[in-house]
């Protein structure tokens, strides 16, 4: 629920944060025992695509996926029923987190292209029945904190003037904050795509997203005292979660690099065959990206995730666009030396 606009900047921020931390201690247990666990990523992607289409807030998206996880963990649900359950979770979460005028309407949902491809038509009666079943399952309690509920509070001190980039003072604090927000949003979406992140507290996942973003952006110290004090997590507490986030980041970079190499080969073949300069789109080179450019979206394997890598233009509502990254002769090993001095050469911005 929207407590207030930008609550993390208000006088009650510390009290609201402590209430969220207390509430997460009472979250329902998750065992990861659903027989349909292999379908989870598909339905998490479906929720993310529809949320992006309606521009729903991250808290609504994360709550919808969390409700789906808890429901699947308790019931054996068929494939057709899972479509209805997923959309009902999305509607419940949007009603809880968004303003009334932003909640998707039944007619609009039915008009989506993905609905016809699923051969699914929603009715008021079926939605009402499923929403009531979900509410009874959760004892009518949807006040369930997710990582998205903590991230803005942590970002309020995520980057400050005293931070260094590659050992040098920040060239632009505002631009660094912009990139910090983009990367934390990306890592938040990564955390939605694998149920393994449910073994961590939501506040810890949010803190790990901030820490992973600082590592990728080469900001030092990686985990300053102010963040440790604000979040209540020492660096050692974050390492297991940060490593999983960075491994997923590596996978996205590798896939995007492969895609760019393929596109370059195709353009060169076209150039040689026609004898005329090929009309090649301007690629954003992420490792040497200027702040004035929009950050691209990572290449997402269909079986992995639809997380929004630092945002770029999308091909469609159901396809993630591919980022064009500098091909690297060799990618780093997936064994990360996660320490206060992270050595991985990740996409960053120019000074």
C-alpha positions as CSV (number, residue, x, y, z in Angstrom):
1,X,0.0,0.0,0.0
2,X,1.2,3.5,-0.8
3,X,2.0,4.8,2.7
4,X,2.9,8.2,1.3
5,X,4.9,9.4,-1.7
6,X,8.6,8.9,-1.2
7,X,8.1,7.8,2.4
8,X,11.8,7.1,2.7
9,X,12.4,10.8,2.7
10,X,9.9,11.7,5.3
11,X,10.2,12.1,9.1
12,X,8.6,8.7,9.7
13,X,11.0,6.8,7.4
14,X,12.9,5.1,10.2
15,X,9.7,4.1,11.9
16,X,8.2,2.7,8.7
17,X,11.4,0.8,7.9
18,X,11.4,-0.8,11.4
19,X,7.8,-1.8,10.9
20,X,8.6,-3.5,7.6
21,X,11.6,-5.2,9.2
22,X,9.4,-6.5,12.0
23,X,6.7,-7.7,9.6
24,X,9.2,-9.6,7.5
25,X,10.1,-11.7,10.5
26,X,6.5,-13.0,10.4
27,X,6.4,-13.9,6.7
28,X,4.9,-17.3,5.8
29,X,7.5,-20.0,5.4
30,X,8.4,-21.1,1.8
31,X,9.5,-24.7,1.2
32,X,9.9,-24.7,-2.6
33,X,7.9,-27.9,-2.8
34,X,5.5,-27.1,-5.6
35,X,5.2,-29.9,-8.3
36,X,5.0,-27.1,-10.9
37,X,8.2,-25.4,-9.7
38,X,9.7,-25.8,-13.2
39,X,7.0,-23.5,-14.5
40,X,7.7,-20.7,-12.0
41,X,9.9,-18.6,-14.3
42,X,7.4,-18.6,-17.1
43,X,4.6,-17.2,-14.8
44,X,7.0,-14.8,-13.1
45,X,7.8,-13.5,-16.7
46,X,4.1,-13.3,-17.5
47,X,3.5,-11.2,-14.4
48,X,6.5,-8.9,-15.2
49,X,5.4,-8.4,-18.8
50,X,1.8,-7.4,-17.8
51,X,3.1,-5.2,-15.0
52,X,5.4,-3.4,-17.4
53,X,2.5,-3.0,-19.9
54,X,0.4,-1.3,-17.3
55,X,3.4,0.6,-15.7
56,X,2.7,-0.9,-12.3
57,X,5.1,-0.1,-9.5
58,X,7.9,-2.6,-8.5
59,X,6.2,-3.3,-5.2
60,X,3.1,-4.5,-7.0
61,X,5.1,-6.7,-9.3
62,X,7.2,-8.3,-6.5
63,X,4.1,-8.8,-4.3
64,X,2.3,-10.5,-7.2
65,X,5.2,-13.0,-7.7
66,X,5.5,-13.6,-4.0
67,X,1.8,-14.4,-3.7
68,X,2.1,-16.8,-6.6
69,X,5.1,-18.5,-4.9
70,X,3.3,-19.0,-1.7
71,X,0.1,-20.3,-3.4
72,X,2.1,-22.7,-5.6
73,X,4.0,-23.9,-2.5
74,X,0.7,-25.0,-0.9
75,X,-1.4,-26.3,-3.8
76,X,-0.9,-28.6,-6.7
77,X,-2.2,-26.4,-9.6
78,X,-2.7,-27.3,-13.2
79,X,-1.1,-25.3,-16.0
80,X,-4.4,-23.7,-17.1
81,X,-5.3,-22.9,-13.5
82,X,-1.8,-21.3,-13.0
83,X,-2.6,-18.7,-15.6
84,X,-5.7,-17.7,-13.7
85,X,-3.8,-17.8,-10.4
86,X,-1.0,-15.6,-11.8
87,X,-3.4,-13.0,-13.1
88,X,-5.4,-13.0,-9.9
89,X,-2.2,-12.5,-7.9
90,X,-1.3,-9.6,-10.1
91,X,-4.7,-8.0,-9.6
92,X,-4.7,-8.5,-5.8
93,X,-1.2,-7.0,-5.6
94,X,-2.0,-4.0,-7.8
95,X,-5.2,-3.3,-5.7
96,X,-3.1,-3.4,-2.6
97,X,-0.1,-1.4,-3.8
98,X,-1.4,0.9,-6.5
99,X,-4.0,3.7,-6.8
100,X,-7.4,2.5,-7.9
101,X,-7.2,4.2,-11.3
102,X,-4.0,2.2,-12.1
103,X,-5.4,-1.2,-11.4
104,X,-5.8,-3.2,-14.7
105,X,-9.4,-3.5,-15.8
106,X,-10.9,-6.9,-16.8
107,X,-11.7,-5.7,-20.4
108,X,-8.1,-4.4,-20.9
109,X,-6.6,-7.6,-19.6
110,X,-8.7,-9.7,-22.0
111,X,-7.6,-7.5,-24.9
112,X,-3.9,-8.3,-24.4
113,X,-2.2,-10.3,-27.1
114,X,-0.8,-12.7,-24.6
115,X,-4.3,-13.6,-23.4
116,X,-5.3,-14.8,-26.9
117,X,-2.1,-16.8,-27.3
118,X,-2.9,-18.5,-24.0
119,X,-6.5,-19.2,-25.1
120,X,-7.7,-17.6,-21.9
121,X,-10.6,-15.3,-21.3
122,X,-11.2,-13.9,-17.8
123,X,-14.6,-13.5,-16.4
124,X,-15.7,-11.5,-13.3
125,X,-17.0,-14.7,-11.6
126,X,-13.8,-16.7,-12.1
127,X,-11.6,-13.8,-11.0
128,X,-13.8,-13.2,-7.9
129,X,-13.7,-16.9,-7.0
130,X,-9.9,-17.0,-7.4
131,X,-9.3,-13.8,-5.5
132,X,-11.4,-15.1,-2.6
133,X,-9.4,-18.3,-2.6
134,X,-6.1,-16.4,-2.5
135,X,-7.3,-14.1,0.3
136,X,-8.5,-17.0,2.4
137,X,-5.1,-18.8,1.8
138,X,-3.3,-15.7,3.1
139,X,-5.8,-15.1,5.9
140,X,-6.8,-11.8,4.2
141,X,-3.3,-10.4,5.0
142,X,-1.5,-9.0,2.0
143,X,0.9,-6.9,4.1
144,X,3.9,-8.9,3.0
145,X,7.1,-7.0,2.6
146,X,9.3,-7.7,-0.4
147,X,12.7,-6.5,-1.5
148,X,11.0,-3.8,-3.5
149,X,9.6,-2.3,-0.4
150,X,13.1,-1.7,1.1
151,X,15.1,-0.6,-1.9
152,X,14.2,3.1,-2.0
153,X,15.1,3.5,1.6
154,X,18.5,2.0,1.0
155,X,19.0,4.0,-2.1
156,X,18.5,7.2,-0.2
157,X,22.1,6.8,0.9
158,X,23.2,4.5,-1.9
159,X,25.6,7.0,-3.4
160,X,27.0,10.1,-1.7
161,X,29.7,12.7,-2.4
162,X,32.4,10.9,-0.5
163,X,32.2,7.8,-2.7
164,X,34.9,7.0,-5.2
165,X,34.7,5.6,-8.7
166,X,37.8,3.6,-9.6
167,X,39.6,5.4,-6.8
168,X,38.7,8.9,-8.1
169,X,36.1,11.4,-6.9
170,X,32.7,11.1,-8.7
171,X,32.5,13.2,-11.9
172,X,28.8,13.6,-11.4
173,X,26.8,12.6,-8.3
174,X,23.4,12.9,-10.0
175,X,24.5,10.7,-13.0
176,X,26.0,8.2,-10.6
177,X,22.7,8.0,-8.7
178,X,20.9,7.5,-12.0
179,X,23.0,4.5,-12.9
180,X,22.8,3.2,-9.3
181,X,19.0,3.3,-9.6
182,X,19.1,1.5,-13.0
183,X,21.3,-1.3,-11.7
184,X,19.4,-1.9,-8.5
185,X,16.2,-2.1,-10.5
186,X,17.9,-4.7,-12.8
187,X,19.2,-6.8,-9.8
188,X,15.7,-6.6,-8.2
189,X,14.2,-8.1,-11.3
190,X,16.9,-10.8,-11.3
191,X,15.9,-11.7,-7.7
192,X,12.3,-12.3,-9.0
193,X,13.4,-15.0,-11.5
194,X,14.7,-17.6,-9.2
195,X,13.0,-19.0,-6.1
196,X,16.3,-19.5,-4.4
197,X,16.2,-15.8,-3.4
198,X,13.2,-16.6,-1.2
199,X,15.6,-18.2,1.3
200,X,16.9,-14.7,2.1
201,X,15.0,-12.0,4.0
202,X,13.5,-9.4,1.6
203,X,15.5,-6.6,3.3
204,X,18.7,-8.6,2.8
205,X,17.9,-9.1,-0.9
206,X,17.4,-5.4,-1.3
207,X,20.7,-4.6,0.5
208,X,22.4,-7.2,-1.7
209,X,21.0,-5.5,-4.8
210,X,22.6,-2.2,-3.7
211,X,25.9,-3.9,-2.9
212,X,26.0,-5.7,-6.2
213,X,25.2,-2.4,-8.0
214,X,28.1,-0.7,-6.3
215,X,30.4,-3.5,-7.3
216,X,29.4,-3.4,-10.9
217,X,29.8,0.4,-11.0
218,X,33.2,0.2,-9.4
219,X,32.2,2.4,-6.5
220,X,34.3,2.3,-3.3
221,X,34.1,1.4,-0.6
222,X,31.8,-1.4,-1.8
223,X,29.8,-1.4,1.4
224,X,30.3,1.8,3.3
225,X,29.6,2.2,7.0
226,X,26.5,4.3,6.4
227,X,24.9,1.5,4.4
228,X,25.9,-1.1,7.0
229,X,24.4,1.1,9.7
230,X,21.2,1.9,7.8
231,X,20.4,-1.7,6.7
232,X,21.7,-3.5,9.7
233,X,23.7,-5.9,7.5
234,X,27.4,-6.4,7.5
235,X,29.2,-7.2,4.3
236,X,29.6,-10.9,5.4
237,X,25.9,-11.2,5.7
238,X,25.4,-10.1,2.0
239,X,28.1,-12.3,0.3
240,X,25.9,-15.4,-0.5
241,X,23.1,-13.3,-2.0
242,X,25.5,-10.9,-3.8
243,X,27.3,-13.8,-5.4
244,X,24.1,-15.2,-6.9
245,X,23.1,-11.8,-8.3
246,X,26.5,-11.3,-9.9
247,X,26.5,-14.8,-11.4
248,X,23.1,-13.9,-13.1
249,X,24.6,-10.6,-14.2
250,X,27.6,-12.5,-15.8
251,X,25.1,-14.8,-17.7
252,X,23.3,-11.8,-19.1
253,X,26.5,-10.1,-20.2
254,X,27.7,-13.3,-21.9
255,X,24.4,-13.8,-23.7
256,X,24.4,-10.2,-24.9
257,X,28.0,-10.4,-26.1
258,X,27.1,-13.5,-28.1
259,X,24.1,-11.7,-29.6
260,X,26.2,-8.7,-30.6
261,X,28.8,-10.8,-32.2
262,X,26.1,-12.6,-34.3
263,X,24.6,-9.3,-35.3
264,X,28.0,-7.9,-36.3
265,X,28.7,-11.0,-38.4
266,X,25.4,-10.6,-40.2
267,X,26.0,-6.9,-40.9
268,X,29.4,-7.6,-42.3
269,X,28.0,-10.4,-44.5
270,X,25.4,-8.0,-45.8
271,X,28.0,-5.3,-46.5
272,X,30.2,-7.7,-48.4
273,X,27.4,-9.2,-50.4
274,X,25.8,-5.9,-51.5
275,X,28.9,-3.8,-51.8
276,X,27.0,-0.9,-50.2
277,X,27.2,0.3,-46.6
278,X,24.6,-1.6,-44.6
279,X,22.1,0.4,-42.6
280,X,23.2,-0.7,-39.1
281,X,21.5,0.7,-36.0
282,X,23.6,2.6,-33.5
283,X,24.5,0.2,-30.8
284,X,25.0,1.4,-27.2
285,X,28.3,0.2,-26.0
286,X,27.5,-0.5,-22.3
287,X,31.1,-0.9,-21.0
288,X,31.9,2.6,-22.3
289,X,28.5,4.1,-21.9
290,X,28.0,7.8,-21.5
291,X,25.5,9.0,-18.9
292,X,23.5,10.9,-21.6
293,X,22.6,7.6,-23.3
294,X,19.9,5.3,-22.2
295,X,21.2,2.1,-20.7
296,X,20.3,-1.0,-22.7
297,X,18.3,-4.0,-21.7
298,X,20.2,-7.3,-21.3
299,X,19.7,-10.3,-23.6
300,X,17.5,-12.6,-21.6
301,X,17.3,-16.3,-22.4
302,X,13.7,-17.3,-22.7
303,X,14.2,-20.0,-20.1
304,X,15.8,-17.6,-17.6
305,X,14.2,-14.2,-17.0
306,X,12.6,-11.1,-18.3
307,X,14.2,-8.9,-15.8
308,X,14.6,-5.3,-17.0
309,X,18.3,-4.8,-17.4
310,X,19.1,-1.0,-17.2
311,X,16.2,0.1,-19.3
312,X,16.3,0.4,-23.1
313,X,13.7,0.2,-25.9
314,X,11.7,-3.0,-26.0
315,X,10.7,-4.9,-29.1
316,X,7.3,-5.9,-27.8
317,X,5.4,-6.6,-24.7
318,X,6.4,-10.2,-24.8
319,X,10.0,-9.9,-26.0
320,X,12.9,-8.4,-24.2
321,X,15.2,-6.4,-26.4
322,X,18.8,-7.3,-26.7
323,X,21.6,-5.1,-25.4
324,X,24.6,-4.6,-27.6
325,X,27.6,-5.0,-25.5
326,X,31.3,-4.9,-26.3
327,X,32.3,-8.5,-27.2
328,X,34.9,-9.7,-24.7
329,X,37.6,-12.1,-25.7
330,X,37.0,-14.0,-22.5
331,X,34.4,-13.7,-19.9
332,X,35.2,-13.9,-16.2
333,X,34.8,-17.1,-14.3
334,X,31.6,-17.6,-12.4
335,X,33.6,-18.1,-9.2
336,X,33.5,-14.6,-7.8
337,X,36.1,-13.2,-5.4
338,X,33.4,-11.1,-3.7
339,X,35.3,-8.9,-1.4
340,X,35.6,-5.3,-0.6
341,X,37.8,-4.9,-3.7
342,X,35.8,-6.6,-6.4
343,X,38.0,-7.2,-9.5
344,X,35.3,-8.2,-12.1
345,X,35.4,-5.9,-15.2
346,X,31.6,-5.2,-15.4
347,X,29.7,-2.8,-17.6
348,X,30.3,0.7,-16.2
349,X,30.2,4.3,-17.3
350,X,32.9,6.5,-18.6
351,X,34.4,9.1,-16.4
